[in-house]
């Protein structure tokens, strides 16, 4: 059983909150997301995005162009930062 996808057993993850929910309940719209779970999932998503921005900035600052303040300002503008 180990490694088998949950939906094989009639359970799937809610795409919005990540809770394990019976597939039938998801299909008929009977699942209601817990607001706390939605908030936690959004916080995880935002944390991952922030971590990615930190990596991007560190990579740029480690490059020859990153040592130039004007180049950094241009990079920020181009990347919507």
NUNU-374657 format. One record per residue (C-alpha): residue in one letter; x, y, z. Coordinates in steps of 0.02 Angstrom, whole numbers. Example, Ala and Ser with C-alpha at 12.3 -4.5 7.8 and 13.67 -1.06 7.14 Angstrom:
2
<node><r>A</r><east>615</east><north>-225</north><up>390</up></node>
<node><r>S</r><east>684</east><north>-53</north><up>357</up></node>
This chain:
81
<node><r>X</r><east>0</east><north>0</north><up>0</up></node>
<node><r>X</r><east>145</east><north>116</north><up>33</up></node>
<node><r>X</r><east>172</east><north>238</north><up>-109</up></node>
<node><r>X</r><east>-1</east><north>214</north><up>-185</up></node>
<node><r>X</r><east>-90</east><north>378</north><up>-226</up></node>
<node><r>X</r><east>-229</east><north>422</north><up>-103</up></node>
<node><r>X</r><east>-361</east><north>433</north><up>-239</up></node>
<node><r>X</r><east>-344</east><north>245</north><up>-265</up></node>
<node><r>X</r><east>-425</east><north>226</north><up>-94</up></node>
<node><r>X</r><east>-559</east><north>357</north><up>-126</up></node>
<node><r>X</r><east>-464</east><north>497</north><up>-38</up></node>
<node><r>X</r><east>-388</east><north>650</north><up>-122</up></node>
<node><r>X</r><east>-319</east><north>816</north><up>-66</up></node>
<node><r>X</r><east>-426</east><north>970</north><up>-78</up></node>
<node><r>X</r><east>-339</east><north>1085</north><up>-204</up></node>
<node><r>X</r><east>-380</east><north>1238</north><up>-99</up></node>
<node><r>X</r><east>-340</east><north>1188</north><up>81</up></node>
<node><r>X</r><east>-242</east><north>1026</north><up>60</up></node>
<node><r>X</r><east>-354</east><north>924</north><up>176</up></node>
<node><r>X</r><east>-376</east><north>738</north><up>140</up></node>
<node><r>X</r><east>-556</east><north>721</north><up>84</up></node>
<node><r>X</r><east>-659</east><north>579</north><up>8</up></node>
<node><r>X</r><east>-659</east><north>599</north><up>-182</up></node>
<node><r>X</r><east>-848</east><north>585</north><up>-188</up></node>
<node><r>X</r><east>-864</east><north>731</north><up>-69</up></node>
<node><r>X</r><east>-748</east><north>837</north><up>-176</up></node>
<node><r>X</r><east>-841</east><north>793</north><up>-335</up></node>
<node><r>X</r><east>-1012</east><north>838</north><up>-268</up></node>
<node><r>X</r><east>-948</east><north>998</north><up>-185</up></node>
<node><r>X</r><east>-984</east><north>939</north><up>-9</up></node>
<node><r>X</r><east>-815</east><north>988</north><up>63</up></node>
<node><r>X</r><east>-799</east><north>1155</north><up>151</up></node>
<node><r>X</r><east>-622</east><north>1215</north><up>181</up></node>
<node><r>X</r><east>-573</east><north>1259</north><up>358</up></node>
<node><r>X</r><east>-527</east><north>1445</north><up>359</up></node>
<node><r>X</r><east>-376</east><north>1409</north><up>471</up></node>
<node><r>X</r><east>-313</east><north>1278</north><up>347</up></node>
<node><r>X</r><east>-335</east><north>1400</north><up>202</up></node>
<node><r>X</r><east>-237</east><north>1531</north><up>298</up></node>
<node><r>X</r><east>-99</east><north>1408</north><up>342</up></node>
<node><r>X</r><east>-83</east><north>1349</north><up>162</up></node>
<node><r>X</r><east>-75</east><north>1529</north><up>98</up></node>
<node><r>X</r><east>58</east><north>1569</north><up>228</up></node>
<node><r>X</r><east>161</east><north>1419</north><up>170</up></node>
<node><r>X</r><east>144</east><north>1475</north><up>-10</up></node>
<node><r>X</r><east>197</east><north>1653</north><up>30</up></node>
<node><r>X</r><east>343</east><north>1590</north><up>134</up></node>
<node><r>X</r><east>403</east><north>1484</north><up>-13</up></node>
<node><r>X</r><east>389</east><north>1632</north><up>-132</up></node>
<node><r>X</r><east>486</east><north>1742</north><up>-11</up></node>
<node><r>X</r><east>623</east><north>1611</north><up>6</up></node>
<node><r>X</r><east>636</east><north>1603</north><up>-184</up></node>
<node><r>X</r><east>656</east><north>1793</north><up>-193</up></node>
<node><r>X</r><east>796</east><north>1783</north><up>-65</up></node>
<node><r>X</r><east>885</east><north>1652</north><up>-170</up></node>
<node><r>X</r><east>864</east><north>1756</north><up>-329</up></node>
<node><r>X</r><east>933</east><north>1911</north><up>-245</up></node>
<node><r>X</r><east>1080</east><north>1817</north><up>-167</up></node>
<node><r>X</r><east>1123</east><north>1741</north><up>-337</up></node>
<node><r>X</r><east>1116</east><north>1910</north><up>-422</up></node>
<node><r>X</r><east>1218</east><north>1997</north><up>-287</up></node>
<node><r>X</r><east>1349</east><north>1859</north><up>-302</up></node>
<node><r>X</r><east>1370</east><north>1894</north><up>-487</up></node>
<node><r>X</r><east>1485</east><north>2026</north><up>-562</up></node>
<node><r>X</r><east>1335</east><north>2132</north><up>-613</up></node>
<node><r>X</r><east>1266</east><north>2122</north><up>-436</up></node>
<node><r>X</r><east>1411</east><north>2221</north><up>-368</up></node>
<node><r>X</r><east>1350</east><north>2375</north><up>-464</up></node>
<node><r>X</r><east>1211</east><north>2469</north><up>-372</up></node>
<node><r>X</r><east>1132</east><north>2533</north><up>-532</up></node>
<node><r>X</r><east>1129</east><north>2357</north><up>-604</up></node>
<node><r>X</r><east>1044</east><north>2295</north><up>-445</up></node>
<node><r>X</r><east>912</east><north>2432</north><up>-457</up></node>
<node><r>X</r><east>883</east><north>2386</north><up>-640</up></node>
<node><r>X</r><east>870</east><north>2201</north><up>-595</up></node>
<node><r>X</r><east>742</east><north>2241</north><up>-459</up></node>
<node><r>X</r><east>639</east><north>2344</north><up>-581</up></node>
<node><r>X</r><east>646</east><north>2207</north><up>-715</up></node>
<node><r>X</r><east>593</east><north>2072</north><up>-591</up></node>
<node><r>X</r><east>454</east><north>2174</north><up>-511</up></node>
<node><r>X</r><east>544</east><north>2183</north><up>-346</up></node>
